[in-house]
Amino acid sequence: MTRTGFRRSLARAASRIFKWPFKWPRGALYRKLIAIAVILALAGLGYWIWWAFLRQDLTCAAGVAKQEVGGECVGVTDGSYVFTPSLKQVFDRIKAENDSVAGKNPAGVALMIPMISDNAAEQKEFTEQVQGAYLAQHRANHQDNHKRPPIRLLLANPGRGYRYAKFAADKLGASAASDKENLRAVAGINISIDASKDAVRYLTNEKKIPVVAGPMTADDIANSASGPNQFPGLARVAPGNTDQANALAAFGAKIKPGETQLVADSREGDNYLTSLRETFQRLAKDAPHEPETYKSPDDFNDEGNLSNDFNAMVSGICSSDAKTLYFAGRPVQLRQFLIELGNRNCSKKHYTVISGSHASTLTVDEKFADQWGALTKGAGITVRYAALAHPDAWGDKSNLATGGSKAAAKELSDLLARATGGTPNSIGDATLADGRVIITYDAVTTAITGIRNSTRGTVKMPTLSEVSNSWLRLHGTNRVNGASGWICLDQYGNPDNKAVPIVHLDPATRTAVFDRIAWPAGQAPDANCSIRKKG
């Protein structure tokens, strides 16, 4: 058949099938259908062009992604992705340690804290917390008599202010459900706000993952007799704000109530502020004057115009009989207040300002670095607070028989000295001075202790519920000998009568100087670390 004949045959076949030549159907309905088809085709083509050529990929790395265009990278990494440059050295060490236990059936522990900030003091603090977590992992894998399982450390960034905690928690939930990853606990949770409370609730209630909180101190993010299962599987290693206040009251038993006054932040939605405000109200209940109040910005790192407010407030304080001021506020506002108090007209009057554990931030606050002189003007200001931990609390000079372990404190000190020795394996500059390395080390060590206490007999990898139940045994002789002091958990997962180091800021050394240990119960625990009966 010739080419021309083939074309004619094809045309006849097409005309029989399609009634060729094809004519578009007439009528309004057909025109609408055709228009819809064209629109859908163009929309599909446009989507394909956007997906292939114009779409902004929000992926940062495996397990890590931005939740919005221009946002921060949040999620979970094994150290291979670095959230911010200050974390690179310690992340590299964690990645190497994780690689060394690959294929050895390790149990996973995740550190969940925000790991991005524009605030230099916060950057220093979260870097120290990651360093503390790494030191706990290294000790568990190399200095704990080859106990099993080995530990793999994951790093979970929930975003600034825990904004994307659910995204990070879902990644952790998948890791907990995986037979290959075997995540068994989350540690950290470093600030007490509504968003971190929601994160703890989601992890414990929805994902069923045990949590060991580190620097978190708010009284309402805890289980208790009135709410024993609010956060199933939650344990805490730091004394809460009420315990801190009770320890401060024991330390300052000679303070005259008629010479006290409360200065308090009235902002809501901040659990640390709320519980600190309530506990200091009790300590200042016999004060002759009403509290001086202010309201900080929603972002507590924002200074706002509060320096002006504090300037006016100080005049009123000067005219009162107050000599001891209980300050219920965050570090930025404490700094602003101290500078204005240092410039007071009543310069011949000495003041003692008492605050909560977050006051430790002043020792690393760059904006306070050239303002320490405010504490020495006139008759001076003594700033005293209840620290979460301090290197001298259980140092060589400690003579306390119970409540802490000099050996545990020295072990951490030696670990840190080796890890910051300037070698290629260094974790970067680190210090125990502000207590954040110590308390995070203890939180991760407590999580590891619970995991390994549940790995006995034929058990090679405990279940999540077995790890949660292990908190019930961490008292008496089964206590955790933390570098911050004995960790003896009660039936609700809270540390019972935990040692509270009372410290003051020294303008000469620009450090927090250890005063002495105080006890929430008024006296040290017995040698068995027996849990007190409440109520």
C-alpha positions as CSV (number, residue, x, y, z in Angstrom):
1,M,0.0,0.0,0.0
2,T,1.3,3.4,-0.9
3,R,1.7,6.1,1.7
4,T,-1.2,8.1,0.1
5,G,-3.4,5.0,0.3
6,F,-2.5,4.4,3.9
7,R,-3.5,8.0,4.8
8,R,-6.9,7.6,3.1
9,S,-7.6,4.3,4.9
10,L,-6.7,5.9,8.2
11,A,-9.0,8.9,7.5
12,R,-11.9,6.5,6.6
13,A,-11.4,4.6,9.9
14,A,-11.3,7.8,11.9
15,S,-14.4,9.1,10.3
16,R,-16.3,5.9,11.2
17,I,-15.1,6.0,14.8
18,F,-15.2,9.8,15.5
19,K,-17.5,10.8,12.6
20,W,-14.6,12.7,11.2
21,P,-14.2,15.5,10.6
22,F,-14.9,16.2,14.3
23,K,-17.3,19.0,15.1
24,W,-17.5,20.7,18.6
25,P,-20.9,20.1,20.2
26,R,-23.2,23.1,20.4
27,G,-25.1,24.4,23.4
28,A,-24.4,26.3,26.6
29,L,-23.9,23.1,28.7
30,Y,-21.1,21.8,26.4
31,R,-19.5,25.2,26.3
32,K,-19.4,25.2,30.2
33,L,-18.0,21.7,30.3
34,I,-15.3,22.7,27.8
35,A,-14.4,25.8,29.8
36,I,-14.2,23.8,33.0
37,A,-11.9,21.3,31.3
38,V,-9.6,24.0,30.0
39,I,-9.5,25.7,33.5
40,L,-8.6,22.4,35.2
41,A,-5.9,21.7,32.6
42,L,-4.4,25.1,33.0
43,A,-4.5,24.8,36.8
44,G,-2.8,21.4,36.6
45,L,-0.2,22.8,34.3
46,G,0.4,25.7,36.6
47,Y,0.7,23.5,39.7
48,W,3.2,21.3,37.9
49,I,5.3,24.3,36.9
50,W,5.2,25.6,40.5
51,W,6.1,22.2,42.0
52,A,8.9,21.6,39.5
53,F,10.4,25.1,39.2
54,L,9.0,27.7,41.6
55,R,8.2,25.9,44.9
56,Q,10.4,26.8,47.9
57,D,11.5,23.6,49.5
58,L,11.0,23.8,53.3
59,T,13.1,20.8,54.0
60,C,16.3,21.5,56.0
61,A,17.5,17.9,56.5
62,A,16.2,14.5,57.3
63,G,13.7,15.0,60.2
64,V,14.2,18.8,60.1
65,A,12.0,21.3,58.2
66,K,10.8,24.9,58.2
67,Q,7.1,25.2,59.1
68,E,6.7,28.4,57.0
69,V,8.6,30.2,54.3
70,G,11.5,32.1,56.0
71,G,11.0,30.2,59.3
72,E,13.5,28.4,61.4
73,C,14.5,24.8,61.0
74,V,12.8,22.6,63.6
75,G,12.6,18.9,64.2
76,V,14.9,16.1,65.2
77,T,18.5,15.3,64.3
78,D,21.2,12.9,65.4
79,G,23.7,15.7,65.2
80,S,24.2,15.6,61.5
81,Y,22.2,18.8,61.1
82,V,23.3,21.8,63.2
83,F,20.6,24.3,64.1
84,T,22.9,27.2,64.8
85,P,26.7,27.7,64.6
86,S,27.3,27.8,68.4
87,L,26.2,24.1,68.5
88,K,28.5,22.7,65.9
89,Q,31.3,21.4,68.1
90,V,29.1,19.6,70.5
91,F,26.8,18.4,67.7
92,D,29.8,16.9,66.0
93,R,30.7,15.0,69.1
94,I,27.2,13.7,69.5
95,K,27.1,12.5,65.9
96,A,30.3,10.7,66.4
97,E,29.1,9.1,69.6
98,N,25.8,8.0,67.9
99,D,27.8,6.5,65.0
100,S,29.9,4.5,67.5
101,V,26.8,2.7,68.9
102,A,25.1,2.1,65.5
103,G,24.3,-1.6,65.1
104,K,24.6,-2.2,68.9
105,N,20.8,-2.0,69.7
106,P,21.0,1.4,71.4
107,A,18.2,3.1,73.3
108,G,17.3,6.6,72.3
109,V,17.1,9.6,74.5
110,A,16.1,13.0,73.1
111,L,17.0,16.4,74.4
112,M,14.1,18.8,73.6
113,I,14.9,22.5,74.0
114,P,14.7,25.5,71.7
115,M,18.0,25.7,69.9
116,I,17.7,29.0,68.0
117,S,17.7,32.5,69.5
118,D,18.9,36.0,68.7
119,N,19.6,36.5,72.4
120,A,23.3,35.9,73.2
121,A,22.5,34.8,76.8
122,E,20.0,32.2,75.6
123,Q,22.4,30.9,73.0
124,K,25.0,30.4,75.8
125,E,22.4,28.6,77.9
126,F,21.1,26.2,75.3
127,T,24.6,25.4,74.2
128,E,25.5,24.5,77.8
129,Q,22.4,22.3,78.0
130,V,23.4,20.3,74.9
131,Q,26.9,20.0,76.4
132,G,25.4,18.6,79.6
133,A,23.4,16.1,77.6
134,Y,26.4,14.9,75.6
135,L,28.5,14.4,78.8
136,A,25.7,12.2,80.2
137,Q,25.6,10.2,77.0
138,H,29.5,9.8,77.0
139,R,29.6,8.7,80.6
140,A,26.8,6.2,80.0
141,N,28.6,4.7,77.0
142,H,32.2,4.7,78.3
143,Q,32.3,5.0,82.1
144,D,29.4,2.9,83.4
145,N,30.8,-0.6,83.4
146,H,29.5,-1.4,79.9
147,K,25.9,-1.4,81.0
148,R,23.3,-2.0,78.3
149,P,21.7,-0.7,76.3
150,P,24.1,1.9,74.9
151,I,22.6,5.3,74.4
152,R,21.9,7.2,71.2
153,L,21.2,10.9,71.8
154,L,18.7,12.8,69.6
155,L,18.4,16.6,69.5
156,A,14.9,18.0,69.1
157,N,14.4,21.7,68.4
158,P,10.7,22.7,69.0
159,G,11.3,26.2,67.8
160,R,11.4,29.5,69.7
161,G,9.0,29.4,72.6
162,Y,8.1,25.8,71.8
163,R,6.0,27.1,68.9
164,Y,6.5,23.9,66.8
165,A,6.7,21.4,69.6
166,K,4.0,19.2,68.1
167,F,6.0,18.8,64.9
168,A,9.1,17.8,66.8
169,A,7.1,15.5,69.1
170,D,5.5,13.7,66.2
171,K,9.0,13.0,64.9
172,L,9.9,11.7,68.4
173,G,6.8,9.6,68.4
174,A,7.8,7.9,65.2
175,S,11.2,7.3,66.6
176,A,9.7,5.7,69.7
177,A,7.5,3.4,67.6
178,S,10.5,2.3,65.4
179,D,12.1,-1.0,66.3
180,K,15.3,0.4,64.8
181,E,15.4,3.7,66.7
182,N,13.9,2.7,70.1
183,L,13.5,6.2,71.6
184,R,12.7,5.6,75.2
185,A,12.7,9.0,76.9
186,V,12.7,12.8,76.3
187,A,14.8,15.1,78.5
188,G,15.2,18.8,78.7
189,I,12.1,21.1,78.7
190,N,14.0,24.2,79.8
191,I,11.4,26.9,80.3
192,S,8.1,27.0,82.1
193,I,5.5,28.5,79.8
194,D,2.1,27.4,78.4
195,A,3.6,26.1,75.2
196,S,6.2,23.9,77.0
197,K,3.4,22.7,79.3
198,D,1.4,21.7,76.2
199,A,4.5,20.0,74.8
200,V,4.9,17.9,77.9
201,R,1.2,17.0,77.9
202,Y,1.4,15.9,74.2
203,L,4.5,13.8,74.7
204,T,3.2,12.1,77.8
205,N,-0.5,11.8,77.1
206,E,-0.6,11.4,73.3
207,K,2.8,9.8,72.5
208,K,3.2,7.9,75.8
209,I,6.8,8.9,75.9
210,P,8.5,9.3,79.4
211,V,9.8,12.8,80.0
212,V,12.5,13.9,82.4
213,A,12.4,17.7,82.8
214,G,15.6,19.6,83.5
215,P,15.6,23.3,84.4
216,M,11.8,23.5,84.4
217,T,10.5,24.7,87.8
218,A,6.9,25.8,87.5
219,D,4.7,24.1,90.1
220,D,1.8,23.4,87.7
221,I,3.8,21.4,85.1
222,A,4.0,18.4,87.4
223,N,2.0,15.5,88.8
224,S,0.6,15.9,92.3
225,A,-1.9,14.4,94.8
226,S,-4.6,16.5,93.2
227,G,-3.6,15.6,89.7
228,P,-1.6,12.4,89.8
229,N,-2.0,11.6,86.1
230,Q,-1.9,15.0,84.4
231,F,1.4,14.1,82.8
232,P,1.8,10.3,82.9
233,G,5.5,9.3,82.8
234,L,6.8,12.8,83.8
235,A,9.8,13.0,86.2
236,R,11.6,16.2,87.3
237,V,15.1,16.7,88.6
238,A,15.0,20.3,89.7
239,P,13.2,21.6,92.8
240,G,10.0,23.5,91.9
241,N,9.4,27.1,92.7
242,T,7.6,26.3,95.9
243,D,10.5,24.1,97.1
244,Q,12.9,26.9,96.1
245,A,10.8,29.5,98.1
246,N,10.7,27.1,101.1
247,A,14.5,26.7,100.9
248,L,14.9,30.5,100.7
249,A,12.6,31.0,103.7
250,A,14.7,28.5,105.7
251,F,17.9,30.4,104.6
252,G,16.4,33.8,105.4
253,A,14.6,32.9,108.6
254,K,15.9,36.2,110.2
255,I,14.4,38.4,107.6
256,K,11.9,40.8,109.2
257,P,8.5,40.6,107.5
258,G,7.9,44.3,108.1
259,E,10.9,45.1,105.9
260,T,9.9,43.1,102.9
261,Q,8.1,44.0,99.7
262,L,7.1,42.0,96.6
263,V,7.9,43.3,93.1
264,A,6.0,41.1,90.6
265,D,5.4,40.7,86.9
266,S,1.6,40.5,86.3
267,R,1.9,39.0,82.8
268,E,-0.2,35.8,82.3
269,G,0.7,32.7,80.3
270,D,4.1,32.3,81.9
271,N,4.1,29.4,84.3
272,Y,7.4,30.3,85.9
273,L,6.2,33.8,86.7
274,T,2.8,32.6,88.0
275,S,4.2,30.1,90.4
276,L,7.1,32.3,91.5
277,R,4.7,35.2,92.1
278,E,2.4,33.0,94.2
279,T,5.3,31.6,96.3
280,F,6.8,35.0,96.9
281,Q,3.4,36.4,97.9
282,R,3.4,33.8,100.7
283,L,6.9,34.9,101.8
284,A,5.9,38.5,101.8
285,K,2.4,38.1,103.2
286,D,3.2,40.2,106.2
287,A,4.8,43.0,104.2
288,P,3.3,46.4,105.2
289,H,2.9,47.6,101.6
290,E,1.0,46.3,98.6
291,P,3.2,44.6,95.9
292,E,4.8,46.8,93.2
293,T,3.7,45.3,89.9
294,Y,4.6,45.7,86.2
295,K,3.7,43.9,83.0
296,S,6.5,42.6,80.7
297,P,6.1,42.2,76.9
298,D,4.8,38.8,75.6
299,D,8.4,38.0,74.5
300,F,10.2,38.2,77.9
301,N,13.5,38.9,76.1
302,D,12.0,42.3,74.9
303,E,12.9,45.2,77.2
304,G,10.0,47.4,76.2
305,N,9.8,50.6,78.2
306,L,10.1,48.9,81.5
307,S,13.3,50.8,82.5
308,N,11.1,53.9,82.7
309,D,8.6,52.1,84.8
310,F,11.2,50.7,87.2
311,N,12.7,54.2,87.6
312,A,9.4,55.5,88.9
313,M,8.8,52.3,91.0
314,V,12.2,52.7,92.8
315,S,11.2,56.1,94.2
316,G,8.2,54.5,95.9
317,I,10.4,51.6,97.3
318,C,12.9,54.1,98.6
319,S,10.2,55.8,100.7
320,S,9.0,52.5,102.2
321,D,10.6,50.5,105.1
322,A,11.4,47.7,102.7
323,K,15.0,46.3,102.7
324,T,14.3,42.9,101.3
325,L,12.6,42.8,97.9
326,Y,11.2,39.6,96.4
327,F,11.4,39.9,92.7
328,A,9.1,37.6,90.7
329,G,10.3,38.2,87.1
330,R,12.4,37.0,84.2
331,P,16.1,37.9,83.9
332,V,15.8,40.8,81.4
333,Q,13.4,42.6,83.7
334,L,15.5,41.7,86.7
335,R,18.5,43.3,85.0
336,Q,16.5,46.5,84.2
337,F,15.2,46.7,87.8
338,L,18.7,46.3,89.3
339,I,20.2,49.0,87.2
340,E,17.4,51.5,88.2
341,L,17.7,50.4,91.9
342,G,21.4,51.0,91.7
343,N,20.7,54.6,90.6
344,R,18.3,55.2,93.5
345,N,18.1,58.4,95.5
346,C,18.2,56.5,98.8
347,S,21.8,55.4,98.2
348,K,22.6,55.0,101.9
349,K,20.1,52.2,102.2
350,H,21.2,48.6,101.4
351,Y,18.8,46.3,99.6
352,T,18.7,42.5,99.3
353,V,16.9,41.4,96.1
354,I,15.7,37.7,96.2
355,S,14.6,36.0,93.0
356,G,14.1,32.6,91.4
357,S,16.5,30.2,89.6
358,H,16.3,32.0,86.2
359,A,18.3,34.8,87.7
360,S,21.4,32.7,86.9
361,T,21.1,34.2,83.3
362,L,22.5,37.5,84.6
363,T,26.0,35.8,84.8
364,V,26.0,35.3,81.0
365,D,23.9,38.3,80.0
366,E,26.1,40.5,77.8
367,K,23.9,43.5,78.5
368,F,24.7,43.2,82.2
369,A,28.4,42.7,81.6
370,D,29.1,46.4,82.1
371,Q,26.4,47.0,84.7
372,W,27.7,45.0,87.6
373,G,28.6,48.3,89.2
374,A,24.9,48.9,89.9
375,L,25.3,46.4,92.8
376,T,28.1,48.4,94.4
377,K,26.7,52.0,94.3
378,G,25.9,53.6,97.6
379,A,25.3,51.1,100.3
380,G,25.1,48.3,97.7
381,I,22.6,45.6,96.6
382,T,22.8,41.9,97.4
383,V,21.2,39.8,94.7
384,R,20.4,36.3,96.1
385,Y,18.6,33.5,94.4
386,A,17.9,29.7,94.6
387,A,20.1,28.1,92.0
388,L,19.2,24.8,90.3
389,A,22.8,23.6,90.8
390,H,26.3,25.0,91.6
391,P,29.7,23.5,91.2
392,D,30.7,24.4,94.8
393,A,27.6,22.9,96.4
394,W,29.1,19.4,96.4
395,G,32.7,20.4,95.9
396,D,35.8,19.6,97.9
397,K,34.8,21.9,100.8
398,S,31.3,20.3,101.2
399,N,30.9,18.6,104.6
400,L,27.3,17.6,104.4
401,A,26.7,13.9,105.2
402,T,23.5,13.4,103.1
403,G,21.6,15.0,100.2
404,G,24.4,14.9,97.7
405,S,27.5,13.2,96.3
406,K,30.9,14.8,96.1
407,A,32.0,11.8,93.9
408,A,29.2,12.5,91.4
409,A,30.1,16.2,91.3
410,K,33.8,15.4,90.7
411,E,33.0,12.9,88.0
412,L,31.1,15.5,86.0
413,S,33.9,18.1,86.6
414,D,36.5,15.7,85.3
415,L,34.3,14.8,82.3
416,L,34.0,18.5,81.4
417,A,37.7,19.1,81.8
418,R,38.5,16.3,79.3
419,A,35.8,17.4,76.9
420,T,36.9,21.1,76.8
421,G,40.7,20.4,76.7
422,G,41.3,22.1,73.4
423,T,41.6,18.9,71.5
424,P,39.9,18.2,68.1
425,N,37.2,16.4,70.1
426,S,36.4,19.4,72.2
427,I,32.7,20.3,72.8
428,G,33.5,24.0,72.9
429,D,33.8,26.5,75.8
430,A,31.7,25.3,78.7
431,T,31.4,26.0,82.4
432,L,29.6,24.6,85.4
433,A,29.2,28.0,87.0
434,D,25.6,28.8,86.1
435,G,24.4,25.2,86.7
436,R,22.8,24.5,83.3
437,V,25.4,21.9,82.3
438,I,24.9,20.2,85.6
439,I,21.1,20.1,85.7
440,T,20.8,18.9,82.1
441,Y,23.5,16.3,82.7
442,D,21.4,15.1,85.7
443,A,18.2,15.0,83.7
444,V,19.7,12.8,80.9
445,T,21.5,10.7,83.5
446,T,18.1,10.1,85.3
447,A,16.5,9.1,82.0
448,I,19.3,6.7,81.2
449,T,19.1,5.2,84.8
450,G,15.4,4.5,84.3
451,I,16.0,2.9,80.9
452,R,18.8,0.6,82.3
453,N,17.0,-0.2,85.5
454,S,14.2,-1.6,83.2
455,T,16.6,-3.7,81.2
456,R,17.0,-6.8,83.3
457,G,16.9,-10.5,82.8
458,T,15.9,-11.4,79.3
459,V,14.7,-7.8,78.5
460,K,17.0,-6.3,75.8
461,M,14.9,-3.1,75.2
462,P,12.3,-2.0,77.8
463,T,8.9,-0.6,76.7
464,L,7.9,3.0,77.1
465,S,5.6,2.1,80.0
466,E,8.3,0.1,81.7
467,V,10.6,3.2,81.6
468,S,7.8,5.4,83.0
469,N,7.2,2.9,85.8
470,S,10.9,2.9,86.7
471,W,10.6,6.5,88.1
472,L,8.7,4.9,91.0
473,R,11.9,3.1,92.1
474,L,14.3,6.0,92.0
475,H,14.5,6.7,95.7
476,G,16.1,5.1,98.8
477,T,19.2,3.2,97.7
478,N,18.0,3.3,94.1
479,R,18.3,7.1,94.0
480,V,20.2,8.9,91.3
481,N,23.4,10.4,92.7
482,G,23.2,13.5,90.7
483,A,25.9,16.1,90.3
484,S,23.4,18.6,91.6
485,G,22.5,16.5,94.6
486,W,20.5,13.3,95.4
487,I,17.5,12.8,93.1
488,C,14.9,10.9,95.1
489,L,11.6,10.8,93.2
490,D,8.3,10.6,95.0
491,Q,5.3,8.7,93.7
492,Y,4.4,11.6,91.4
493,G,7.9,11.8,89.8
494,N,9.0,14.9,91.7
495,P,12.3,15.3,93.5
496,D,11.7,15.1,97.3
497,N,13.6,17.6,99.5
498,K,16.1,18.2,96.8
499,A,19.2,20.3,97.7
500,V,18.8,24.0,96.8
501,P,22.0,25.9,96.5
502,I,21.6,29.5,97.7
503,V,23.9,31.8,95.9
504,H,24.5,35.6,95.5
505,L,25.9,37.6,92.7
506,D,29.5,38.9,93.3
507,P,30.3,42.1,91.4
508,A,34.0,41.6,92.1
509,T,34.2,38.2,90.3
510,R,31.1,38.7,88.2
511,T,29.9,35.2,89.1
512,A,27.3,33.5,91.3
513,V,29.0,32.7,94.6
514,F,27.8,29.7,96.6
515,D,26.4,30.6,100.1
516,R,25.1,27.3,101.4
517,I,22.7,24.5,100.8
518,A,19.1,25.0,102.0
519,W,16.4,22.4,102.2
520,P,12.7,22.7,101.2
521,A,11.9,20.6,104.3
522,G,14.1,22.7,106.6
523,Q,16.6,19.9,107.1
524,A,18.7,17.5,105.0
525,P,17.2,14.1,104.0
526,D,18.1,11.0,106.0
527,A,20.8,8.6,104.8
528,N,18.2,6.4,103.1
529,C,16.7,9.3,101.1
530,S,13.3,8.3,102.5
531,I,10.4,10.1,100.9
532,R,8.5,12.3,103.2
533,K,4.8,11.8,103.8
534,K,3.0,14.8,102.3
535,G,0.1,16.5,104.0
